[in-house]
Each structure stands twice: as structure tokens, then as C-alpha cells.
Amino acid sequence: KSSDNIIIQLCKRDNKPWALTDLLYLYKWLFTSNFKRFQISDFSDKRYNIAYYLKAVKKTEHFTPNMEGYVEIEFQSYEPYAYIIPATDIRLSNGTSKTVFSYSNLPQPYKPIFKITNHGNKESNIKISNLTNGTSFNIMGLEYGEIVYVDCKIGSVTNIDNENRFEVLQDYNFISLEMGNNDVYLEGSAIVDVICEFPILL
């Protein structure tokens, strides 16, 4: 058992005995091969949500003979962080700039994902720059209307089918966001959504 694991006790709100169908539904929902996002429900800040990524790894049932009681679920955390997820979209279009606030309090800069929808021709140049720290990203060769995802953390460009758009990336730099305000600027005919889930130590 990892000391980083989280244990949660679940009981029925109506205080009725557990039925077998209740348990089957609960375990089918919780026990998957992937990490699930669990959002803090009692958080009231309208600017963002706070969430954890967890995977159920163990269950312990604490029931009386008539199936009253609770289920204890042990969760493995994806990383030892919570994540701040902005509540509204961060979007740039055709030559606009926007201030992007990085909530991350980790020592290293945060590297976002960009969803780019090309509105220019195949030879148009799309450049995204963080004027705050001087990092930037250039991309060319996209078809009109093509959508790609640029993951600045792992350094990849993939299409909507999750296929590698460029077999070899040459001379590509990737943008990072500093803690606090970042002045992000878009050059070129495109719509860019900045996809951020800021890791924080609470």
C-alpha cells in the first residue's frame, strides 16, 4: 500500500441496506483501467474547478449480516497533485492576444496543450508566442480546416484521430507558462484553444 493512496468510505444516503445491484454498479463505475477525474464538489470559486485523477485499486466491504454499512475504496493517485481546471474556455483567433493565468505552483513552468483549427491555406504560418517568457511555437503545412493538438509537455502534434501529424519534428520549440499572468499571442489564420489543467500542491 502506498502512503500516497487515498481511502474513501462510501455509504448509502438513504441508510437502506446495500443490494447486490448497487455494489455491481458501484464497482463497475469505479474499477477501470484508466484514471478517473474526481472534482471537489464543495468548492465555490467560479473561475476554476479543482480535481484529482484517481484509480480504484482495492475495496473492503464493512457490512452487517443484513447488508447495512459501508464500502471502503482505496484509490491510487495519478500524480501527487491536485489540478486547477479553468471553468471557461481560453481561446485565441487570428492575430489576437490573451492573458493566460497559470495557477500552477510547481517550480517548473507549466506546458499546455493547444487545439489548433487552421483557417488559412496549407502554406500559412501559424505562430503562438508567450511574450512573457519568450517561448513560441510555429507550425506549417496544415490543410484548410484541419485540427491538430500540440502537446507542449511531450512535444507532439497529433490530429483528431490521435495520429502523429508529423513523423519528424524539426526545429520545433514548445511554449511554457510561468506562474501568474502570461501574455499569449497568435499570428496566422487559426482558432486556438488553450487546454490547461494546472498541477498544484495543496
Solvent accessible surface area in square Angstrom, and as a share of the most:
residue,aa,sasa,rsa
1,K,185,0.78
2,S,53,0.34
3,S,115,0.75
4,D,96,0.50
5,N,29,0.15
6,I,59,0.30
7,I,76,0.39
8,I,66,0.33
9,Q,108,0.48
10,L,51,0.25
11,C,92,0.55
12,K,47,0.20
13,R,239,0.87
14,D,78,0.40
15,N,128,0.65
16,K,127,0.54
17,P,65,0.41
18,W,23,0.08
19,A,47,0.37
20,L,125,0.62
21,T,98,0.57
22,D,47,0.24
23,L,10,0.05
24,L,106,0.53
25,Y,165,0.63
26,L,23,0.11
27,Y,32,0.12
28,K,165,0.70
29,W,120,0.42
30,L,4,0.02
31,F,68,0.28
32,T,57,0.33
33,S,98,0.63
34,N,106,0.54
35,F,58,0.24
36,K,50,0.21
37,R,117,0.43
38,F,50,0.21
39,Q,89,0.40
40,I,58,0.29
41,S,113,0.73
42,D,124,0.64
43,F,74,0.31
44,S,103,0.66
45,D,40,0.21
46,K,186,0.79
47,R,149,0.54
48,Y,25,0.10
49,N,49,0.25
50,I,13,0.07
51,A,0,0.00
52,Y,61,0.23
53,Y,48,0.18
54,L,7,0.03
55,K,46,0.20
56,A,7,0.05
57,V,67,0.39
58,K,115,0.49
59,K,93,0.39
60,T,50,0.29
61,E,77,0.35
62,H,72,0.32
63,F,48,0.20
64,T,65,0.38
65,P,143,0.90
66,N,87,0.44
67,M,64,0.29
68,E,72,0.32
69,G,35,0.33
70,Y,71,0.27
71,V,0,0.00
72,E,42,0.19
73,I,0,0.00
74,E,16,0.07
75,F,5,0.02
76,Q,75,0.33
77,S,23,0.15
78,Y,126,0.48
79,E,54,0.24
80,P,94,0.59
81,Y,46,0.17
82,A,2,0.02
83,Y,17,0.07
84,I,11,0.06
85,I,22,0.11
86,P,29,0.18
87,A,52,0.41
88,T,106,0.61
89,D,125,0.65
90,I,27,0.14
91,R,122,0.44
92,L,3,0.02
93,S,44,0.29
94,N,85,0.43
95,G,40,0.38
96,T,58,0.34
97,S,65,0.42
98,K,81,0.34
99,T,82,0.48
100,V,1,0.01
101,F,93,0.39
102,S,1,0.01
103,Y,48,0.18
104,S,6,0.04
105,N,69,0.35
106,L,15,0.08
107,P,131,0.82
108,Q,102,0.45
109,P,59,0.37
110,Y,34,0.13
111,K,89,0.38
112,P,0,0.00
113,I,58,0.30
114,F,1,0.00
115,K,56,0.24
116,I,0,0.00
117,T,26,0.15
118,N,1,0.00
119,H,76,0.34
120,G,13,0.12
121,N,102,0.52
122,K,98,0.41
123,E,121,0.54
124,S,26,0.17
125,N,69,0.35
126,I,2,0.01
127,K,63,0.27
128,I,1,0.00
129,S,10,0.06
130,N,0,0.00
131,L,106,0.53
132,T,73,0.43
133,N,48,0.25
134,G,65,0.63
135,T,41,0.24
136,S,27,0.17
137,F,1,0.00
138,N,64,0.33
139,I,2,0.01
140,M,98,0.44
141,G,20,0.20
142,L,3,0.01
143,E,85,0.38
144,Y,157,0.60
145,G,37,0.35
146,E,32,0.14
147,I,48,0.25
148,V,0,0.00
149,Y,70,0.27
150,V,0,0.00
151,D,29,0.15
152,C,4,0.02
153,K,143,0.60
154,I,125,0.63
155,G,24,0.23
156,S,26,0.17
157,V,0,0.00
158,T,27,0.16
159,N,30,0.16
160,I,118,0.60
161,D,101,0.52
162,N,124,0.64
163,E,99,0.44
164,N,92,0.47
165,R,62,0.23
166,F,37,0.15
167,E,162,0.73
168,V,108,0.62
169,L,54,0.27
170,Q,130,0.58
171,D,148,0.77
172,Y,53,0.20
173,N,102,0.52
174,F,45,0.19
175,I,0,0.00
176,S,10,0.07
177,L,1,0.01
178,E,62,0.28
179,M,126,0.56
180,G,14,0.13
181,N,99,0.51
182,N,0,0.00
183,D,56,0.29
184,V,1,0.00
185,Y,70,0.27
186,L,0,0.00
187,E,70,0.31
188,G,30,0.28
189,S,44,0.28
190,A,0,0.00
191,I,43,0.22
192,V,0,0.00
193,D,21,0.11
194,V,9,0.05
195,I,69,0.35
196,C,7,0.04
197,E,50,0.22
198,F,1,0.00
199,P,17,0.11
200,I,10,0.05
201,L,96,0.48
202,L,144,0.72
